[in-house]
C-alpha cells in the first residue's frame, strides 16, 4: 500500500495553501477580530449634517450587523444601513426614480408593517440596474466605515498608503451614488 502525503490545510477561502496549520488559524483569528471590530465600532454613515438623526437607530444597526455579518465578509454594509443612508440623502435632495424604488424596496424588507399602515407601495423586486446600484452603495458605505476605523487607529499625519488609497476611493465614489 502506498502512503500519500497529507493534504495542506485550507486557508480562509477554503483553497489549499501548503502553509502550516498554525498560520491559517492565526489568519482566521485576525480576520475574525477585524470583523468583530467593524460590527461593534463602525459608525453609522449618513449624509453630512443629518447623521445625528440616526442616533436612535444604533441598537437596530448592531442587531442587523450581528445577524448579517456575512455582508461584511463580502465588503458590504447591511441593507438596513443602506436604507438609513438613503433616508438621510433624501433630506438633502429628492431621489431619482431608481433610488426611490431602491429605498421603498429596502423599507418594505426591513419595516414590512409600516408600508401597509401608511398605504405605501414599493416594488416587490429591484429592476434593471437598481440591484447593482444598491450593491455599489453598500460597498461604498462599508469602505467609508473602514476608513473611519483606520483613521481612528492612526493619526492623519501618519496614514498608511493603504488608508490614503481607501480615502481617495471613498471620495471619488460618493458623488456618483445618489
Secondary structure per residue as TSV (DSSP state, phi and psi in degrees):
chain	resnum	aa	ss	phi	psi
A	1	X	-	360.0	134.4
A	2	X	-	-94.2	130.2
A	3	X	-	-90.8	134.6
A	4	X	-	-98.1	150.5
A	5	X	-	-69.0	145.7
A	6	X	-	-64.3	148.0
A	7	X	-	-71.6	146.1
A	8	X	-	-65.9	152.7
A	9	X	-	-70.4	140.9
A	10	X	B	-72.2	151.4
A	11	X	-	-86.4	-167.4
A	12	X	T	-58.4	-34.7
A	13	X	T	-77.7	-7.2
A	14	X	S	90.6	1.0
A	15	X	-	-92.7	140.8
A	16	X	B	-63.8	143.0
A	17	X	-	-121.4	-35.2
A	18	X	-	91.3	-4.8
A	19	X	S	-77.0	154.1
A	20	X	-	-61.4	153.6
A	21	X	H	-56.6	-41.3
A	22	X	H	-62.2	-37.8
A	23	X	H	-63.3	-41.3
A	24	X	H	-63.3	-42.5
A	25	X	H	-64.7	-38.8
A	26	X	H	-62.3	-43.0
A	27	X	H	-64.8	-42.4
A	28	X	H	-61.5	-40.7
A	29	X	H	-64.7	-41.6
A	30	X	H	-64.5	-43.7
A	31	X	H	-62.7	-42.0
A	32	X	H	-63.3	-41.9
A	33	X	H	-63.3	-42.9
A	34	X	H	-63.8	-41.0
A	35	X	H	-61.9	-45.3
A	36	X	H	-63.8	-42.3
A	37	X	H	-61.9	-43.1
A	38	X	H	-63.4	-45.4
A	39	X	H	-59.8	-44.6
A	40	X	H	-82.1	-34.7
A	41	X	H	-117.9	-7.4
A	42	X	-	-64.8	140.1
A	43	X	-	-74.3	160.5
A	44	X	-	-82.2	125.5
A	45	X	-	-97.2	131.2
A	46	X	-	-145.0	176.1
A	47	X	-	-65.2	141.0
A	48	X	T	-53.5	134.8
A	49	X	T	92.0	-13.9
A	50	X	T	-121.8	1.4
A	51	X	G	-62.7	-34.7
A	52	X	G	-58.7	-27.4
A	53	X	G	-69.5	-11.4
A	54	X	G	-99.5	-1.7
A	55	X	G	-55.4	-36.9
A	56	X	G	-72.9	-5.0
A	57	X	G	-93.8	0.0
A	58	X	H	-55.3	-46.0
A	59	X	H	-65.1	-43.3
A	60	X	H	-64.1	-39.4
A	61	X	H	-62.5	-43.7
A	62	X	H	-61.7	-43.4
A	63	X	H	-61.8	-44.1
A	64	X	H	-62.8	-42.1
A	65	X	H	-63.4	-42.7
A	66	X	H	-66.8	-37.1
A	67	X	H	-84.5	-14.8
A	68	X	T	-125.8	39.8
A	69	X	H	-60.8	-21.0
A	70	X	H	-61.6	-30.5
A	71	X	H	-58.8	-38.9
A	72	X	H	-67.5	-34.8
A	73	X	H	-65.2	-24.8
A	74	X	T	-92.9	2.8
A	75	X	T	77.8	31.6
A	76	X	-	-133.0	149.7
A	77	X	-	-78.2	176.3
A	78	X	-	-75.0	159.9
A	79	X	H	-61.9	-35.1
A	80	X	H	-62.6	-41.4
A	81	X	H	-65.7	-35.9
A	82	X	H	-64.3	-41.0
A	83	X	H	-61.1	-42.0
A	84	X	H	-64.1	-41.1
A	85	X	H	-61.8	-46.7
A	86	X	H	-62.1	-37.7
A	87	X	H	-62.8	-36.5
A	88	X	H	-75.0	-31.8
A	89	X	H	-65.4	-33.8
A	90	X	H	-71.8	-17.1
A	91	X	H	-76.4	-21.0
A	92	X	H	-88.1	-44.9
A	93	X	S	-155.3	154.5
A	94	X	-	-64.0	143.6
A	95	X	-	-78.5	158.2
A	96	X	-	-71.1	172.7
A	97	X	H	-58.5	-44.3
A	98	X	H	-62.1	-45.6
A	99	X	H	-69.6	-30.6
A	100	X	H	-64.1	-44.7
A	101	X	H	-62.2	-42.5
A	102	X	H	-61.3	-46.3
A	103	X	H	-61.8	-45.8
A	104	X	H	-65.3	-36.5
A	105	X	H	-63.2	-45.9
A	106	X	H	-63.0	-43.1
A	107	X	H	-59.6	-44.2
A	108	X	H	-65.5	-32.8
A	109	X	H	-70.6	-39.5
A	110	X	H	-103.2	-14.6
A	111	X	-	-139.1	64.1
A	112	X	H	-62.0	-26.1
A	113	X	H	-79.0	-29.5
A	114	X	H	-66.6	-45.7
A	115	X	H	-60.7	-38.3
A	116	X	H	-65.2	-42.0
A	117	X	H	-66.9	-31.0
A	118	X	T	-104.3	10.3
A	119	X	T	54.3	38.5
A	120	X	-	-93.4	129.8
A	121	X	-	-112.7	128.7
A	122	X	-	-126.5	169.2
A	123	X	-	-68.9	147.1
A	124	X	S	-76.2	-29.1
A	125	X	S	-140.0	155.7
A	126	X	-	-79.2	139.5
A	127	X	-	-109.4	151.9
A	128	X	T	52.2	-123.6
A	129	X	T	-85.4	0.7
A	130	X	H	-61.2	-42.0
A	131	X	H	-63.7	-39.5
A	132	X	H	-68.2	-40.2
A	133	X	H	-61.2	-42.3
A	134	X	H	-64.7	-42.9
A	135	X	H	-60.3	-43.9
A	136	X	H	-65.1	-39.0
A	137	X	H	-63.4	-44.9
A	138	X	H	-62.6	-38.2
A	139	X	H	-67.4	-41.0
A	140	X	H	-64.3	-43.0
A	141	X	H	-61.8	-43.4
A	142	X	H	-59.3	-45.2
A	143	X	H	-61.8	-40.7
A	144	X	H	-61.4	-42.3
A	145	X	H	-64.6	-44.4
A	146	X	H	-62.6	-40.6
A	147	X	H	-62.0	-43.7
A	148	X	H	-59.4	-45.1
A	149	X	H	-65.4	-40.2
A	150	X	H	-65.4	-40.9
A	151	X	H	-68.8	-27.5
A	152	X	H	-68.8	-33.4
A	153	X	H	-70.3	-40.2
A	154	X	S	-132.8	139.7
A	155	X	-	-60.4	152.3
A	156	X	G	-58.6	-34.5
A	157	X	G	-65.2	-24.5
A	158	X	G	-107.8	20.5
A	159	X	-	-59.7	138.0
A	160	X	-	-76.1	166.8
A	161	X	H	-60.2	-38.2
A	162	X	H	-62.2	-43.6
A	163	X	H	-66.4	-41.4
A	164	X	H	-64.1	-38.8
A	165	X	H	-64.4	-44.3
A	166	X	H	-61.7	-41.1
A	167	X	H	-61.7	-40.6
A	168	X	H	-65.6	-41.4
A	169	X	H	-61.0	-46.4
A	170	X	H	-61.8	-45.0
A	171	X	H	-64.1	-41.7
A	172	X	H	-70.1	-40.8
A	173	X	H	-78.9	-29.9
A	174	X	H	-58.1	-47.7
A	175	X	T	-62.4	-21.8
A	176	X	T	-82.3	-8.6
A	177	X	T	-79.0	-56.6
A	178	X	-	-118.6	360.0
